[in-house]
Amino acid sequence: MDGTIVAYTLAELLNKDTIVVHVEKANPEFNGAYQAVAQQFYDKLDGLIKFINREQDLGDLSIRKAKGHYHPVRYVKKYKILF
């Protein structure tokens, strides 16, 4: 906005039909910036991929709730391996 980065997404292609979003950051002073950067990013991918993996929410309920608004196909079960 006016030459200043307000939000960005960092992602990579996992395979031919899945992209993994590693980082999505936005300036909270701009209401709707997170939603806007996600919408614009996913619009660019339309038809190119089938799945978007938004990684884990680290137990943060607000992140989990936000991710739920994207209507996930499924959640992947996490496992902890102890040695």
PyMOL Python script that loads the backbone (N, CA, C, O; Angstrom):
from pymol import cmd

cmd.read_pdbstr("""\
ATOM      1  N   MET A   1       0.851  -1.154   0.000  1.00  0.00           N
ATOM      2  CA  MET A   1       0.000   0.000   0.000  1.00  0.00           C
ATOM      3  C   MET A   1       0.905   1.227   0.000  1.00  0.00           C
ATOM      4  O   MET A   1       1.717   1.406   0.908  1.00  0.00           O
ATOM      5  N   ASP A   2       0.766   2.055  -1.001  1.00  0.00           N
ATOM      6  CA  ASP A   2       1.612   3.245  -1.147  1.00  0.00           C
ATOM      7  C   ASP A   2       3.095   2.907  -1.047  1.00  0.00           C
ATOM      8  O   ASP A   2       3.865   3.639  -0.425  1.00  0.00           O
ATOM      9  N   GLY A   3       3.500   1.774  -1.673  1.00  0.00           N
ATOM     10  CA  GLY A   3       4.895   1.378  -1.691  1.00  0.00           C
ATOM     11  C   GLY A   3       5.370   0.610  -0.476  1.00  0.00           C
ATOM     12  O   GLY A   3       6.553   0.286  -0.369  1.00  0.00           O
ATOM     13  N   THR A   4       4.459   0.315   0.442  1.00  0.00           N
ATOM     14  CA  THR A   4       4.812  -0.436   1.654  1.00  0.00           C
ATOM     15  C   THR A   4       4.163  -1.810   1.622  1.00  0.00           C
ATOM     16  O   THR A   4       2.983  -1.937   1.294  1.00  0.00           O
ATOM     17  N   ILE A   5       4.929  -2.835   1.963  1.00  0.00           N
ATOM     18  CA  ILE A   5       4.370  -4.194   2.036  1.00  0.00           C
ATOM     19  C   ILE A   5       3.480  -4.277   3.269  1.00  0.00           C
ATOM     20  O   ILE A   5       3.913  -3.981   4.382  1.00  0.00           O
ATOM     21  N   VAL A   6       2.237  -4.680   3.059  1.00  0.00           N
ATOM     22  CA  VAL A   6       1.265  -4.803   4.146  1.00  0.00           C
ATOM     23  C   VAL A   6       1.076  -6.261   4.533  1.00  0.00           C
ATOM     24  O   VAL A   6       0.783  -6.560   5.690  1.00  0.00           O
ATOM     25  N   ALA A   7       1.244  -7.181   3.569  1.00  0.00           N
ATOM     26  CA  ALA A   7       1.038  -8.603   3.840  1.00  0.00           C
ATOM     27  C   ALA A   7       1.807  -9.423   2.801  1.00  0.00           C
ATOM     28  O   ALA A   7       2.080  -8.960   1.693  1.00  0.00           O
ATOM     29  N   TYR A   8       2.148 -10.659   3.194  1.00  0.00           N
ATOM     30  CA  TYR A   8       2.811 -11.558   2.249  1.00  0.00           C
ATOM     31  C   TYR A   8       2.542 -13.007   2.622  1.00  0.00           C
ATOM     32  O   TYR A   8       2.179 -13.321   3.755  1.00  0.00           O
ATOM     33  N   THR A   9       2.730 -13.880   1.639  1.00  0.00           N
ATOM     34  CA  THR A   9       2.586 -15.319   1.810  1.00  0.00           C
ATOM     35  C   THR A   9       3.844 -15.984   1.281  1.00  0.00           C
ATOM     36  O   THR A   9       4.366 -15.597   0.236  1.00  0.00           O
ATOM     37  N   LEU A  10       4.332 -16.989   2.006  1.00  0.00           N
ATOM     38  CA  LEU A  10       5.481 -17.783   1.571  1.00  0.00           C
ATOM     39  C   LEU A  10       5.003 -19.230   1.502  1.00  0.00           C
ATOM     40  O   LEU A  10       4.557 -19.794   2.501  1.00  0.00           O
ATOM     41  N   ALA A  11       5.099 -19.822   0.319  1.00  0.00           N
ATOM     42  CA  ALA A  11       4.591 -21.181   0.124  1.00  0.00           C
ATOM     43  C   ALA A  11       5.471 -21.919  -0.872  1.00  0.00           C
ATOM     44  O   ALA A  11       6.282 -21.317  -1.576  1.00  0.00           O
ATOM     45  N   GLU A  12       5.294 -23.238  -0.919  1.00  0.00           N
ATOM     46  CA  GLU A  12       6.019 -24.043  -1.899  1.00  0.00           C
ATOM     47  C   GLU A  12       5.133 -25.174  -2.383  1.00  0.00           C
ATOM     48  O   GLU A  12       4.219 -25.607  -1.681  1.00  0.00           O
ATOM     49  N   LEU A  13       5.408 -25.644  -3.576  1.00  0.00           N
ATOM     50  CA  LEU A  13       4.690 -26.762  -4.152  1.00  0.00           C
ATOM     51  C   LEU A  13       5.199 -28.051  -3.518  1.00  0.00           C
ATOM     52  O   LEU A  13       6.393 -28.346  -3.574  1.00  0.00           O
ATOM     53  N   LEU A  14       4.295 -28.815  -2.917  1.00  0.00           N
ATOM     54  CA  LEU A  14       4.666 -30.076  -2.283  1.00  0.00           C
ATOM     55  C   LEU A  14       4.706 -31.198  -3.312  1.00  0.00           C
ATOM     56  O   LEU A  14       5.638 -32.003  -3.331  1.00  0.00           O
ATOM     57  N   ASN A  15       3.702 -31.245  -4.157  1.00  0.00           N
ATOM     58  CA  ASN A  15       3.628 -32.200  -5.257  1.00  0.00           C
ATOM     59  C   ASN A  15       2.757 -31.578  -6.340  1.00  0.00           C
ATOM     60  O   ASN A  15       2.463 -30.385  -6.276  1.00  0.00           O
ATOM     61  N   LYS A  16       2.338 -32.356  -7.332  1.00  0.00           N
ATOM     62  CA  LYS A  16       1.634 -31.767  -8.478  1.00  0.00           C
ATOM     63  C   LYS A  16       0.280 -31.153  -8.135  1.00  0.00           C
ATOM     64  O   LYS A  16      -0.234 -30.348  -8.911  1.00  0.00           O
ATOM     65  N   ASP A  17      -0.311 -31.508  -6.995  1.00  0.00           N
ATOM     66  CA  ASP A  17      -1.631 -30.948  -6.689  1.00  0.00           C
ATOM     67  C   ASP A  17      -1.762 -30.344  -5.292  1.00  0.00           C
ATOM     68  O   ASP A  17      -2.875 -30.049  -4.856  1.00  0.00           O
ATOM     69  N   THR A  18      -0.647 -30.154  -4.582  1.00  0.00           N
ATOM     70  CA  THR A  18      -0.697 -29.603  -3.219  1.00  0.00           C
ATOM     71  C   THR A  18       0.359 -28.522  -3.034  1.00  0.00           C
ATOM     72  O   THR A  18       1.522 -28.696  -3.398  1.00  0.00           O
ATOM     73  N   ILE A  19      -0.066 -27.413  -2.465  1.00  0.00           N
ATOM     74  CA  ILE A  19       0.861 -26.344  -2.102  1.00  0.00           C
ATOM     75  C   ILE A  19       0.846 -26.223  -0.585  1.00  0.00           C
ATOM     76  O   ILE A  19      -0.204 -26.381   0.039  1.00  0.00           O
ATOM     77  N   VAL A  20       1.999 -25.944   0.014  1.00  0.00           N
ATOM     78  CA  VAL A  20       2.123 -25.798   1.459  1.00  0.00           C
ATOM     79  C   VAL A  20       2.405 -24.329   1.775  1.00  0.00           C
ATOM     80  O   VAL A  20       3.392 -23.762   1.306  1.00  0.00           O
ATOM     81  N   VAL A  21       1.533 -23.726   2.568  1.00  0.00           N
ATOM     82  CA  VAL A  21       1.733 -22.344   3.001  1.00  0.00           C
ATOM     83  C   VAL A  21       2.529 -22.398   4.301  1.00  0.00           C
ATOM     84  O   VAL A  21       2.034 -22.876   5.322  1.00  0.00           O
ATOM     85  N   HIS A  22       3.759 -21.907   4.254  1.00  0.00           N
ATOM     86  CA  HIS A  22       4.627 -21.918   5.430  1.00  0.00           C
ATOM     87  C   HIS A  22       4.437 -20.669   6.287  1.00  0.00           C
ATOM     88  O   HIS A  22       4.434 -20.743   7.516  1.00  0.00           O
ATOM     89  N   VAL A  23       4.279 -19.526   5.630  1.00  0.00           N
ATOM     90  CA  VAL A  23       4.175 -18.259   6.351  1.00  0.00           C
ATOM     91  C   VAL A  23       3.105 -17.404   5.681  1.00  0.00           C
ATOM     92  O   VAL A  23       3.037 -17.302   4.456  1.00  0.00           O
ATOM     93  N   GLU A  24       2.284 -16.801   6.511  1.00  0.00           N
ATOM     94  CA  GLU A  24       1.319 -15.809   6.029  1.00  0.00           C
ATOM     95  C   GLU A  24       1.291 -14.711   7.086  1.00  0.00           C
ATOM     96  O   GLU A  24       0.832 -14.933   8.206  1.00  0.00           O
ATOM     97  N   LYS A  25       1.776 -13.546   6.733  1.00  0.00           N
ATOM     98  CA  LYS A  25       1.883 -12.444   7.683  1.00  0.00           C
ATOM     99  C   LYS A  25       1.213 -11.203   7.109  1.00  0.00           C
ATOM    100  O   LYS A  25       1.214 -10.971   5.900  1.00  0.00           O
ATOM    101  N   ALA A  26       0.639 -10.412   8.013  1.00  0.00           N
ATOM    102  CA  ALA A  26       0.005  -9.163   7.603  1.00  0.00           C
ATOM    103  C   ALA A  26       0.107  -8.156   8.736  1.00  0.00           C
ATOM    104  O   ALA A  26       0.210  -8.525   9.906  1.00  0.00           O
ATOM    105  N   ASN A  27       0.078  -6.902   8.379  1.00  0.00           N
ATOM    106  CA  ASN A  27       0.082  -5.830   9.361  1.00  0.00           C
ATOM    107  C   ASN A  27      -1.319  -5.738   9.964  1.00  0.00           C
ATOM    108  O   ASN A  27      -2.272  -5.428   9.248  1.00  0.00           O
ATOM    109  N   PRO A  28      -1.465  -6.001  11.269  1.00  0.00           N
ATOM    110  CA  PRO A  28      -2.796  -6.003  11.889  1.00  0.00           C
ATOM    111  C   PRO A  28      -3.460  -4.629  11.920  1.00  0.00           C
ATOM    112  O   PRO A  28      -4.650  -4.519  12.218  1.00  0.00           O
ATOM    113  N   GLU A  29      -2.695  -3.582  11.615  1.00  0.00           N
ATOM    114  CA  GLU A  29      -3.290  -2.242  11.566  1.00  0.00           C
ATOM    115  C   GLU A  29      -4.209  -2.068  10.357  1.00  0.00           C
ATOM    116  O   GLU A  29      -5.016  -1.141  10.305  1.00  0.00           O
ATOM    117  N   PHE A  30      -4.072  -2.981   9.381  1.00  0.00           N
ATOM    118  CA  PHE A  30      -4.913  -2.936   8.189  1.00  0.00           C
ATOM    119  C   PHE A  30      -5.970  -4.024   8.310  1.00  0.00           C
ATOM    120  O   PHE A  30      -5.694  -5.201   8.080  1.00  0.00           O
ATOM    121  N   ASN A  31      -7.169  -3.624   8.668  1.00  0.00           N
ATOM    122  CA  ASN A  31      -8.273  -4.561   8.852  1.00  0.00           C
ATOM    123  C   ASN A  31      -8.520  -5.351   7.559  1.00  0.00           C
ATOM    124  O   ASN A  31      -8.700  -4.768   6.490  1.00  0.00           O
ATOM    125  N   GLY A  32      -8.525  -6.667   7.673  1.00  0.00           N
ATOM    126  CA  GLY A  32      -8.775  -7.525   6.524  1.00  0.00           C
ATOM    127  C   GLY A  32      -7.545  -7.868   5.712  1.00  0.00           C
ATOM    128  O   GLY A  32      -7.663  -8.509   4.668  1.00  0.00           O
ATOM    129  N   ALA A  33      -6.353  -7.458   6.163  1.00  0.00           N
ATOM    130  CA  ALA A  33      -5.137  -7.715   5.397  1.00  0.00           C
ATOM    131  C   ALA A  33      -4.842  -9.211   5.274  1.00  0.00           C
ATOM    132  O   ALA A  33      -4.431  -9.673   4.210  1.00  0.00           O
ATOM    133  N   TYR A  34      -5.047  -9.964   6.345  1.00  0.00           N
ATOM    134  CA  TYR A  34      -4.810 -11.414   6.275  1.00  0.00           C
ATOM    135  C   TYR A  34      -5.745 -12.061   5.261  1.00  0.00           C
ATOM    136  O   TYR A  34      -5.320 -12.879   4.445  1.00  0.00           O
ATOM    137  N   GLN A  35      -7.007 -11.691   5.317  1.00  0.00           N
ATOM    138  CA  GLN A  35      -7.983 -12.264   4.393  1.00  0.00           C
ATOM    139  C   GLN A  35      -7.665 -11.866   2.951  1.00  0.00           C
ATOM    140  O   GLN A  35      -7.794 -12.680   2.037  1.00  0.00           O
ATOM    141  N   ALA A  36      -7.255 -10.631   2.753  1.00  0.00           N
ATOM    142  CA  ALA A  36      -6.958 -10.142   1.406  1.00  0.00           C
ATOM    143  C   ALA A  36      -5.754 -10.856   0.805  1.00  0.00           C
ATOM    144  O   ALA A  36      -5.792 -11.251  -0.360  1.00  0.00           O
ATOM    145  N   VAL A  37      -4.680 -11.029   1.586  1.00  0.00           N
ATOM    146  CA  VAL A  37      -3.493 -11.678   1.037  1.00  0.00           C
ATOM    147  C   VAL A  37      -3.791 -13.143   0.723  1.00  0.00           C
ATOM    148  O   VAL A  37      -3.315 -13.664  -0.285  1.00  0.00           O
ATOM    149  N   ALA A  38      -4.563 -13.807   1.563  1.00  0.00           N
ATOM    150  CA  ALA A  38      -4.933 -15.201   1.285  1.00  0.00           C
ATOM    151  C   ALA A  38      -5.785 -15.283   0.024  1.00  0.00           C
ATOM    152  O   ALA A  38      -5.531 -16.121  -0.841  1.00  0.00           O
ATOM    153  N   GLN A  39      -6.783 -14.430  -0.086  1.00  0.00           N
ATOM    154  CA  GLN A  39      -7.673 -14.441  -1.251  1.00  0.00           C
ATOM    155  C   GLN A  39      -6.896 -14.187  -2.538  1.00  0.00           C
ATOM    156  O   GLN A  39      -7.093 -14.892  -3.528  1.00  0.00           O
ATOM    157  N   GLN A  40      -6.032 -13.207  -2.534  1.00  0.00           N
ATOM    158  CA  GLN A  40      -5.265 -12.890  -3.737  1.00  0.00           C
ATOM    159  C   GLN A  40      -4.300 -14.012  -4.107  1.00  0.00           C
ATOM    160  O   GLN A  40      -4.128 -14.333  -5.283  1.00  0.00           O
ATOM    161  N   PHE A  41      -3.679 -14.598  -3.101  1.00  0.00           N
ATOM    162  CA  PHE A  41      -2.751 -15.699  -3.360  1.00  0.00           C
ATOM    163  C   PHE A  41      -3.489 -16.903  -3.937  1.00  0.00           C
ATOM    164  O   PHE A  41      -3.043 -17.489  -4.923  1.00  0.00           O
ATOM    165  N   TYR A  42      -4.616 -17.276  -3.330  1.00  0.00           N
ATOM    166  CA  TYR A  42      -5.349 -18.449  -3.796  1.00  0.00           C
ATOM    167  C   TYR A  42      -6.007 -18.216  -5.147  1.00  0.00           C
ATOM    168  O   TYR A  42      -6.172 -19.153  -5.928  1.00  0.00           O
ATOM    169  N   ASP A  43      -6.385 -16.965  -5.428  1.00  0.00           N
ATOM    170  CA  ASP A  43      -6.933 -16.657  -6.747  1.00  0.00           C
ATOM    171  C   ASP A  43      -5.905 -16.924  -7.844  1.00  0.00           C
ATOM    172  O   ASP A  43      -6.254 -17.377  -8.934  1.00  0.00           O
ATOM    173  N   LYS A  44      -4.642 -16.642  -7.550  1.00  0.00           N
ATOM    174  CA  LYS A  44      -3.571 -16.886  -8.528  1.00  0.00           C
ATOM    175  C   LYS A  44      -3.364 -18.380  -8.783  1.00  0.00           C
ATOM    176  O   LYS A  44      -2.879 -18.769  -9.845  1.00  0.00           O
ATOM    177  N   LEU A  45      -3.731 -19.215  -7.809  1.00  0.00           N
ATOM    178  CA  LEU A  45      -3.539 -20.662  -7.922  1.00  0.00           C
ATOM    179  C   LEU A  45      -4.743 -21.378  -8.523  1.00  0.00           C
ATOM    180  O   LEU A  45      -4.673 -22.578  -8.788  1.00  0.00           O
ATOM    181  N   ASP A  46      -5.821 -20.681  -8.738  1.00  0.00           N
ATOM    182  CA  ASP A  46      -7.077 -21.284  -9.182  1.00  0.00           C
ATOM    183  C   ASP A  46      -6.876 -22.186 -10.400  1.00  0.00           C
ATOM    184  O   ASP A  46      -6.400 -21.752 -11.449  1.00  0.00           O
ATOM    185  N   GLY A  47      -7.252 -23.446 -10.227  1.00  0.00           N
ATOM    186  CA  GLY A  47      -7.155 -24.412 -11.302  1.00  0.00           C
ATOM    187  C   GLY A  47      -5.794 -25.076 -11.434  1.00  0.00           C
ATOM    188  O   GLY A  47      -5.664 -26.068 -12.151  1.00  0.00           O
ATOM    189  N   LEU A  48      -4.787 -24.557 -10.764  1.00  0.00           N
ATOM    190  CA  LEU A  48      -3.443 -25.124 -10.880  1.00  0.00           C
ATOM    191  C   LEU A  48      -3.177 -26.215  -9.851  1.00  0.00           C
ATOM    192  O   LEU A  48      -2.406 -27.139 -10.111  1.00  0.00           O
ATOM    193  N   ILE A  49      -3.805 -26.115  -8.692  1.00  0.00           N
ATOM    194  CA  ILE A  49      -3.603 -27.102  -7.640  1.00  0.00           C
ATOM    195  C   ILE A  49      -4.945 -27.499  -7.050  1.00  0.00           C
ATOM    196  O   ILE A  49      -5.950 -26.808  -7.217  1.00  0.00           O
ATOM    197  N   LYS A  50      -4.937 -28.628  -6.358  1.00  0.00           N
ATOM    198  CA  LYS A  50      -6.174 -29.153  -5.774  1.00  0.00           C
ATOM    199  C   LYS A  50      -6.256 -28.896  -4.268  1.00  0.00           C
ATOM    200  O   LYS A  50      -7.338 -28.643  -3.738  1.00  0.00           O
ATOM    201  N   PHE A  51      -5.111 -28.962  -3.577  1.00  0.00           N
ATOM    202  CA  PHE A  51      -5.095 -28.847  -2.121  1.00  0.00           C
ATOM    203  C   PHE A  51      -4.141 -27.751  -1.650  1.00  0.00           C
ATOM    204  O   PHE A  51      -3.103 -27.503  -2.262  1.00  0.00           O
ATOM    205  N   ILE A  52      -4.516 -27.102  -0.549  1.00  0.00           N
ATOM    206  CA  ILE A  52      -3.670 -26.122   0.110  1.00  0.00           C
ATOM    207  C   ILE A  52      -3.465 -26.601   1.539  1.00  0.00           C
ATOM    208  O   ILE A  52      -4.420 -26.720   2.306  1.00  0.00           O
ATOM    209  N   ASN A  53      -2.211 -26.877   1.892  1.00  0.00           N
ATOM    210  CA  ASN A  53      -1.867 -27.292   3.245  1.00  0.00           C
ATOM    211  C   ASN A  53      -1.408 -26.048   3.989  1.00  0.00           C
ATOM    212  O   ASN A  53      -0.371 -25.472   3.659  1.00  0.00           O
ATOM    213  N   ARG A  54      -2.168 -25.632   4.983  1.00  0.00           N
ATOM    214  CA  ARG A  54      -1.849 -24.418   5.720  1.00  0.00           C
ATOM    215  C   ARG A  54      -1.040 -24.701   6.980  1.00  0.00           C
ATOM    216  O   ARG A  54      -0.957 -23.855   7.870  1.00  0.00           O
ATOM    217  N   GLU A  55      -0.447 -25.877   7.057  1.00  0.00           N
ATOM    218  CA  GLU A  55       0.377 -26.301   8.185  1.00  0.00           C
ATOM    219  C   GLU A  55      -0.389 -26.270   9.499  1.00  0.00           C
ATOM    220  O   GLU A  55      -1.595 -26.022   9.517  1.00  0.00           O
ATOM    221  N   GLN A  56       0.307 -26.519  10.586  1.00  0.00           N
ATOM    222  CA  GLN A  56      -0.373 -26.668  11.866  1.00  0.00           C
ATOM    223  C   GLN A  56      -0.619 -25.339  12.568  1.00  0.00           C
ATOM    224  O   GLN A  56       0.036 -24.333  12.294  1.00  0.00           O
ATOM    225  N   ASP A  57      -1.575 -25.369  13.474  1.00  0.00           N
ATOM    226  CA  ASP A  57      -1.965 -24.148  14.190  1.00  0.00           C
ATOM    227  C   ASP A  57      -1.264 -24.017  15.535  1.00  0.00           C
ATOM    228  O   ASP A  57      -1.485 -23.048  16.261  1.00  0.00           O
ATOM    229  N   LEU A  58      -0.422 -24.984  15.867  1.00  0.00           N
ATOM    230  CA  LEU A  58       0.366 -24.976  17.109  1.00  0.00           C
ATOM    231  C   LEU A  58      -0.504 -24.855  18.362  1.00  0.00           C
ATOM    232  O   LEU A  58      -0.053 -24.357  19.394  1.00  0.00           O
ATOM    233  N   GLY A  59      -1.744 -25.311  18.264  1.00  0.00           N
ATOM    234  CA  GLY A  59      -2.641 -25.281  19.415  1.00  0.00           C
ATOM    235  C   GLY A  59      -3.285 -23.929  19.667  1.00  0.00           C
ATOM    236  O   GLY A  59      -4.018 -23.775  20.644  1.00  0.00           O
ATOM    237  N   ASP A  60      -3.033 -22.955  18.818  1.00  0.00           N
ATOM    238  CA  ASP A  60      -3.616 -21.617  18.973  1.00  0.00           C
ATOM    239  C   ASP A  60      -5.063 -21.652  18.467  1.00  0.00           C
ATOM    240  O   ASP A  60      -5.304 -21.867  17.279  1.00  0.00           O
ATOM    241  N   LEU A  61      -6.018 -21.439  19.372  1.00  0.00           N
ATOM    242  CA  LEU A  61      -7.435 -21.552  19.010  1.00  0.00           C
ATOM    243  C   LEU A  61      -7.864 -20.515  17.980  1.00  0.00           C
ATOM    244  O   LEU A  61      -8.724 -20.807  17.149  1.00  0.00           O
ATOM    245  N   SER A  62      -7.293 -19.315  18.008  1.00  0.00           N
ATOM    246  CA  SER A  62      -7.678 -18.299  17.028  1.00  0.00           C
ATOM    247  C   SER A  62      -7.206 -18.684  15.624  1.00  0.00           C
ATOM    248  O   SER A  62      -7.901 -18.434  14.639  1.00  0.00           O
ATOM    249  N   ILE A  63      -6.018 -19.293  15.538  1.00  0.00           N
ATOM    250  CA  ILE A  63      -5.520 -19.754  14.238  1.00  0.00           C
ATOM    251  C   ILE A  63      -6.372 -20.921  13.751  1.00  0.00           C
ATOM    252  O   ILE A  63      -6.732 -20.977  12.575  1.00  0.00           O
ATOM    253  N   ARG A  64      -6.691 -21.835  14.631  1.00  0.00           N
ATOM    254  CA  ARG A  64      -7.526 -22.977  14.243  1.00  0.00           C
ATOM    255  C   ARG A  64      -8.889 -22.510  13.740  1.00  0.00           C
ATOM    256  O   ARG A  64      -9.401 -23.024  12.746  1.00  0.00           O
ATOM    257  N   LYS A  65      -9.470 -21.537  14.430  1.00  0.00           N
ATOM    258  CA  LYS A  65     -10.774 -21.006  14.017  1.00  0.00           C
ATOM    259  C   LYS A  65     -10.666 -20.340  12.644  1.00  0.00           C
ATOM    260  O   LYS A  65     -11.527 -20.544  11.787  1.00  0.00           O
ATOM    261  N   ALA A  66      -9.624 -19.553  12.434  1.00  0.00           N
ATOM    262  CA  ALA A  66      -9.425 -18.881  11.147  1.00  0.00           C
ATOM    263  C   ALA A  66      -9.254 -19.903  10.024  1.00  0.00           C
ATOM    264  O   ALA A  66      -9.820 -19.742   8.943  1.00  0.00           O
ATOM    265  N   LYS A  67      -8.478 -20.949  10.282  1.00  0.00           N
ATOM    266  CA  LYS A  67      -8.273 -21.983   9.268  1.00  0.00           C
ATOM    267  C   LYS A  67      -9.567 -22.726   8.966  1.00  0.00           C
ATOM    268  O   LYS A  67      -9.773 -23.176   7.839  1.00  0.00           O
ATOM    269  N   GLY A  68     -10.442 -22.859   9.959  1.00  0.00           N
ATOM    270  CA  GLY A  68     -11.722 -23.528   9.760  1.00  0.00           C
ATOM    271  C   GLY A  68     -12.625 -22.807   8.778  1.00  0.00           C
ATOM    272  O   GLY A  68     -13.487 -23.429   8.157  1.00  0.00           O
ATOM    273  N   HIS A  69     -12.438 -21.502   8.629  1.00  0.00           N
ATOM    274  CA  HIS A  69     -13.248 -20.724   7.682  1.00  0.00           C
ATOM    275  C   HIS A  69     -12.944 -21.079   6.226  1.00  0.00           C
ATOM    276  O   HIS A  69     -13.702 -20.723   5.324  1.00  0.00           O
ATOM    277  N   TYR A  70     -11.828 -21.783   6.003  1.00  0.00           N
ATOM    278  CA  TYR A  70     -11.478 -22.216   4.650  1.00  0.00           C
ATOM    279  C   TYR A  70     -12.109 -23.564   4.296  1.00  0.00           C
ATOM    280  O   TYR A  70     -11.854 -24.102   3.218  1.00  0.00           O
ATOM    281  N   HIS A  71     -12.921 -24.104   5.187  1.00  0.00           N
ATOM    282  CA  HIS A  71     -13.633 -25.377   4.973  1.00  0.00           C
ATOM    283  C   HIS A  71     -12.670 -26.502   4.576  1.00  0.00           C
ATOM    284  O   HIS A  71     -12.721 -26.997   3.450  1.00  0.00           O
ATOM    285  N   PRO A  72     -11.790 -26.905   5.507  1.00  0.00           N
ATOM    286  CA  PRO A  72     -10.798 -27.942   5.180  1.00  0.00           C
ATOM    287  C   PRO A  72     -11.447 -29.268   4.784  1.00  0.00           C
ATOM    288  O   PRO A  72     -12.491 -29.655   5.309  1.00  0.00           O
ATOM    289  N   VAL A  73     -10.803 -29.939   3.857  1.00  0.00           N
ATOM    290  CA  VAL A  73     -11.243 -31.259   3.419  1.00  0.00           C
ATOM    291  C   VAL A  73     -11.030 -32.261   4.541  1.00  0.00           C
ATOM    292  O   VAL A  73     -11.858 -33.140   4.781  1.00  0.00           O
ATOM    293  N   ARG A  74      -9.890 -32.107   5.229  1.00  0.00           N
ATOM    294  CA  ARG A  74      -9.578 -32.990   6.358  1.00  0.00           C
ATOM    295  C   ARG A  74      -8.444 -32.384   7.171  1.00  0.00           C
ATOM    296  O   ARG A  74      -7.752 -31.465   6.731  1.00  0.00           O
ATOM    297  N   TYR A  75      -8.278 -32.924   8.362  1.00  0.00           N
ATOM    298  CA  TYR A  75      -7.135 -32.593   9.206  1.00  0.00           C
ATOM    299  C   TYR A  75      -6.246 -33.817   9.255  1.00  0.00           C
ATOM    300  O   TYR A  75      -6.739 -34.944   9.313  1.00  0.00           O
ATOM    301  N   VAL A  76      -4.956 -33.610   9.234  1.00  0.00           N
ATOM    302  CA  VAL A  76      -4.009 -34.717   9.318  1.00  0.00           C
ATOM    303  C   VAL A  76      -3.681 -34.931  10.782  1.00  0.00           C
ATOM    304  O   VAL A  76      -3.352 -33.983  11.496  1.00  0.00           O
ATOM    305  N   LYS A  77      -3.769 -36.164  11.227  1.00  0.00           N
ATOM    306  CA  LYS A  77      -3.476 -36.502  12.612  1.00  0.00           C
ATOM    307  C   LYS A  77      -1.990 -36.326  12.887  1.00  0.00           C
ATOM    308  O   LYS A  77      -1.139 -36.751  12.105  1.00  0.00           O
ATOM    309  N   LYS A  78      -1.700 -35.692  14.014  1.00  0.00           N
ATOM    310  CA  LYS A  78      -0.308 -35.483  14.403  1.00  0.00           C
ATOM    311  C   LYS A  78       0.136 -36.610  15.333  1.00  0.00           C
ATOM    312  O   LYS A  78      -0.663 -37.165  16.087  1.00  0.00           O
ATOM    313  N   TYR A  79       1.402 -36.929  15.265  1.00  0.00           N
ATOM    314  CA  TYR A  79       1.992 -37.939  16.141  1.00  0.00           C
ATOM    315  C   TYR A  79       3.235 -37.359  16.775  1.00  0.00           C
ATOM    316  O   TYR A  79       3.913 -36.515  16.188  1.00  0.00           O
ATOM    317  N   LYS A  80       3.526 -37.813  17.972  1.00  0.00           N
ATOM    318  CA  LYS A  80       4.748 -37.409  18.656  1.00  0.00           C
ATOM    319  C   LYS A  80       5.565 -38.669  18.896  1.00  0.00           C
ATOM    320  O   LYS A  80       5.074 -39.644  19.464  1.00  0.00           O
ATOM    321  N   ILE A  81       6.811 -38.637  18.458  1.00  0.00           N
ATOM    322  CA  ILE A  81       7.702 -39.781  18.626  1.00  0.00           C
ATOM    323  C   ILE A  81       8.703 -39.442  19.737  1.00  0.00           C
ATOM    324  O   ILE A  81       9.408 -38.436  19.664  1.00  0.00           O
ATOM    325  N   LEU A  82       8.752 -40.274  20.740  1.00  0.00           N
ATOM    326  CA  LEU A  82       9.666 -40.070  21.847  1.00  0.00           C
ATOM    327  C   LEU A  82      10.751 -41.138  21.817  1.00  0.00           C
ATOM    328  O   LEU A  82      10.477 -42.304  21.533  1.00  0.00           O
ATOM    329  N   PHE A  83      11.960 -40.742  22.105  1.00  0.00           N
ATOM    330  CA  PHE A  83      13.089 -41.690  22.144  1.00  0.00           C
ATOM    331  C   PHE A  83      13.561 -41.868  23.551  1.00  0.00           C
ATOM    332  O   PHE A  83      14.501 -42.624  23.796  1.00  0.00           O
TER     333      PHE A  83
END
""", "prot")
cmd.dss("prot")
cmd.show_as("cartoon", "prot")
cmd.util.cbc("prot")
cmd.orient("prot")
